[in-house]
Every structure is written in structure tokens, then in C-alpha cells.
Amino acid sequence: MARGDRRVQGLARVAVVVRAGAAPMWWFGVLAAGVGVLPPGITGRRIGVMAGAALFIIAAIVVSYTRRKRYTVLARAAARAGKHDVLQDRAVSVRNWRRAHRWWIVLAFAVALASAAAVPAAGGMLLAGAGTGLRLKAAWLGRRERADDVLLWIRVDWLDKRHGAPAGKPVKGYRSTGIAAGDATPGGARRRSDVFA
């Protein structure tokens, strides 16, 4: 993003967008694994759970580390947000992402359930692992934000049509604010300590 571009823009927190899918993917994955462990399947429950545990770990690692270099490059070049830029509430960013992805998550849940007929629990654990990976990536972003004493934001119009991909090709750069801006902590969680999401 050109540093001289100071047109008023809506800005969404990068970590919030990353984190938005973590909770639904985790809970749908846990539900699918819990239901999926009931039938013995083709492989049997023991093999299914062991395979699921391996898939959980692999998915969490892959999702967590994917495109970190791109995030780092964008973060280093972040320009200071203008005083007229509009900071999008955390709830709005989360709602936009989840509404745009709801059918994909439902489809992933259905596939995870169906896969239990062959490998019990494995599909659900894979889905839960992907959700965990998103949470880990958001936490990594949060540690970076704390270290740099800034919060990272992305122009809303640079997100994809499903309000995601905060490190995608259309993204030319991030903007930054002080650590107290907005209603989300570094890493994208709500500022209120009594609410978990």
C-alpha cells in the first residue's frame, strides 16, 4: 500500500479475520469426532482415533504456519492508519467471515461425519485441527503485535468476497494503530476477559 494513500477506509483487524473460523471449525470438528467415534467403521475405532490424532496435529501445524512469511512482510511495511479511517468492530468482522463461510463449514462437518463410516473420528479431528491451527496463527500474530506495540489492520475492500484471506494477493499492505485501538486484544480476542470466543 502506498504510504501517501490517506483516503478514508474501513479497516478490519488482521488477527480477528484469521481467528474468525477457529471456534466454529473446532466445535464442529469436536462434534463430528464425538459422533463419528460411535460406529466401528472399516478400520475400527482404535485406528480411526489414532489416525485422527495424527491428522489433528498435521492440520494444526500446516494451518498455523501457512503464509507466515507473507504476514511478516506485510506487517513490517504497515503504514500508520489515518485519523479518519474507520475501525471495524470485532463482532462485525467475525460475523461477516462466518456468514460467508457457513455453508463451507457445514459441508466440512457433513464430510467429516460421512468419513466416520470408513475411519471413525478422523474427519472430525482433522476439522478440529484446522480450527486449532487458526487459533495458533492468531496467537502468533498477537505475539508479534505485542512485540511491536501495534495492532495490525487490513482494508476491508482488500479482503476476498468471503471476507477472508487477509494475506491474499490483493492485499498491498497493512495499517497499524496503537495497542489500545479497537475492541480486540492482540491476537484478536475480545478485550473483556469474562467472554470466550
Secondary structure, DSSP 8 states (H G I E B T S, - for coil): --TT-----EEEEHHHHHHTTHHHHHHHHHHHHHHHTSS-TTT-HHHHHHHHHHHHHHHHHHHHHTTHHHHHHHHHT-EE--TT-EE--HHHHHHHHHHHHHHHHHHHHHHHHHHTTTSTTHHHHHHHHHHHHHHHHHHHHHHHHHHHT-EEEEEGGGS-TTS--TTSTT----EEE-TT-SSB-TTS-BS-TT---
